């Protein structure tokens, strides 16, 4: 579904990614791990169109994304939930969901919201509540729900566990698996909670200093403290 080939990019004149290559197959959950500053979030931002491709190629279902805007990529079936519970605090849950379907007809948007709320019953209970008054876990669920409104083929998640306590982290990862299974949505996830993400992903890439340091199945890293220490130091 997604092919990243020898990707170079960065911010301004500062190069962050150096010849990064990855692939994500339809139906998978693929994790990207690595130390802070290794370029994990930069991969997602480049795929969604927030950063330009300096060199290399990004292909989605065989179509080049080089030069595509975020809006164009959403229309192709790619959505991105950035880190930090990015919701509109002063808008209600309903209004937050509506912002993700501004390009849709009213009836279609209503249907999409109804279907998404079946995955997130807690949001149905809070539908007229201001998003800023939700708990951290509920805001994360709302961020997921907003990203699902366009009915993406590929959902990209940037550190969905950030700032959450252990019990909420467990809930969030269970919800990611449910989204993948129930909606058949392919997921590319950047995550610092390595042990937890290895339990849910099909394959994993580890970045270090902007390069792919390791690519494997999660079973190859589970319990391998020596290898994990090497990847994160």
N, C-alpha and C positions, 0 to 999 in steps of 0.2 A: 504493500500500500504506500509506504513512505520510504524513499531512498535518499540518503544524504551521502554525497560523494565528494571526498577531498575538500571539505568546506573550510574556507578561511573567512573570518569576519572579526569585528570588534567594535569599539566605540571611538569615534573621532579618528585619531591616528594610532590609537592603541590596539594592537592585534590581540585577540583573546583566544580564538580557535585556530588551530594549526592542522590542516589536512584531516579534519574529522570525518569519518565515514561510519554510518549506521544504517540499519534498515528495520522497519516495523512491518510485520505481516498482518493482514486483516484478521481481526478477532483476538489479537494478542494484548497482553499487558506487558509493556517493556519499560524497565526502570533504568534511570541514569543516576549513578551515585558518584561520590567523590568529595574531596575536601572543599571547604569554602574557597571561592575564587578560581575554581578549576574550569569554569565555563559552562556549567550545567544549564543554568537559566538562559544563557546566551543562545544555546541550541534551540530552545523553545521559541525565544523571541525572533530568531531568524526564520524558523519554519513558518511562524504565523505572519511574518511580514513586517514586524516592528524594526528589524535591523536588515540592512542590505547584505547580499551575498558578495563578498569581495572576489572570491575565487571558488571554483568548484560548482556543484549542481545540487539542487534539491528537486526531487521528482515526487509528485503525489498522484498515484494511480497512473504513472507513466507520463504525466504532464509536468513540464518544468515550472517551478514556482519562482525562479529568479526574476526579480522586479515586480512581483505581485504585491498588491496592497493587502492589509488585514481584511478589508471588506471583501475583496475578491476571493481571498482564501476561505473566509466564512461561507461564501456562496458555493465554494467547491466542497465544503464539508469538514473544515478544520476549525475547531474552537479552542480557546486558551483560557484557563482559569489561573491568573497570576497569584503569587504568594501574598499572604497578608489579608485574607478574608475581604477581598475587594468588593464591597457592596456600597450602595448609596444609603448612608446612614439615615438621612431625613425622609427618604421615601419608604412607603410600606413594602411589605413582602410582595404584594400584588404588583405594585408599581415597578419594583426592581425586576420582576420577571417580564413585565411588559417592555422594559427598555431593550431586552434582547430580541424582541420581535417587531421592532419599529417598522421593518420593511414588509411585514406580513399583513394580509387582510385580517380584519377583526375576528372573523369566524375561525380562520386558521390558527391565529394566535391563541384564541380561547381554547381550542382543542389541544394545542401544544402544552399550554399551561396546565390543563386538566390532566393530561397524561403524565407530565413531570411530577405533579403533586402526588400521584399514586406511588411514586418512588420515595417521596419525602412527606409522609403524613404529618410530621411535626410542623412543616411549613403551612399545611392546610389549616392547622389549628391557629397559626400566627398570621394568617393571610392579611389582616388589616393592621398589624402591628408595625411600628417603625423598625427598620432593619437595624438601626443603631442600638436598639434596646434588646436585641436577641443575644443569646449567649454566644461565646466563641464558636462552639460546635455548630450551633444553629446558623450562624453567619457562614460557616464553611459549607454547610448543606445548601444554603441559598446561592453561594457562589457556584457550586456544582450545578444546581438547578438552572441557573441563568445560562450557563455554558451549554446545557442540553436543549434549551428552547429551540435553537436552529436545527435540531436533530442531526448532530454531526456524525460523520463517519470516523473521525479521529478527534479524540478529546485529549488535550495536553494539560497536565496538572503540575504546577510548580510548588513543591513543598506544602502539600495540603495539611500536614500535621503541625505546621509552624504555630507555636504559641498555645498548643492544646495540651491538656493533662492526659495521663495514661489511659483513663477510661474512654475519653473522647477520641483519642488516637485510634483505639481499637474499633470504635464505632465508625470512624471515617474510613478506615481501611476495609471494613466489612461492606460499607456502602459502595466503595470503588469496585469491589468484586461483583456486587449486585448490579451495578450499572453495566459492567462489562457483560455479564451473563444475560440480564433481562432485556437490554436494548441492543445487544450485539455491537456495542461501540468499542472500537479499538482505542487503547489508552497508552499514552506515552507520559510517564511520570518521573519527575525529578524529586528526589527525597533524601533527607539526611537520616531518617530513622531506618537504618540499613536492615536490621534484623526483621522488622515488620514488613518492609517492602519486598524482601526476598521470599517471604511466605506467600505473596500474592502474584508475583510476576512470572512470566514465562521465560523471559531472557533479561540479561542485565549488561549494561555498558558502564565501565568505570572511567571517568575522566581524571586526568592529572596534568596540571599546567597547560590546559587547553588542548590536550591530545588524548586519544583513546588509549588508555593504559591496559585495559583488559576487557574482553567480551566473552561471556559464557552463559551457561544455564545457572539459575540460582542455586541449585544443589551443589555446584562446584565451590560456592563461597560459604554456604551455611556451615557454621562451626569451624571454618578455616580461619582462625584468629590471626595466624601468621600472615596469610595472604591479605586479609583485610587491613592489618596494621601497615603492611607494605604499601597498599593502595592509598591509605589516608595520611601517610607521613611524607 
